[in-house]
């Protein structure tokens, strides 16, 4: 097949085929850079936050009702607020700690 083409046409054909092969393998190389652990961890975090959002709303409503009835320990209130802040601020906290230690 290549023997009948002139030399310059063979070079163009080889370069074209090489370029096509490179273009087809580049997306695979780019996808290989993503960690399956990171993808799974991100999905887990998304699911936990989806479950935690309505629970946090209900918790705040219960704390408000308990405060209105004067049946609440303020330690419980502060603990609930800190827990919600840590749960929803976890990605920022992890980024901050990793930045402190240069990881």
Buried (B, 14 or more C-beta within 10 A) or exposed (E): EEEEEEEEEBEEEEEEEEEEEEEEEEEEEEEEEEEEEEEEEEEEEEEEBEEBEEEBEEBBEEBEEBEEEEEBEEEEBEEBBEEBEEBEEEEEEEEEEEEEEEE
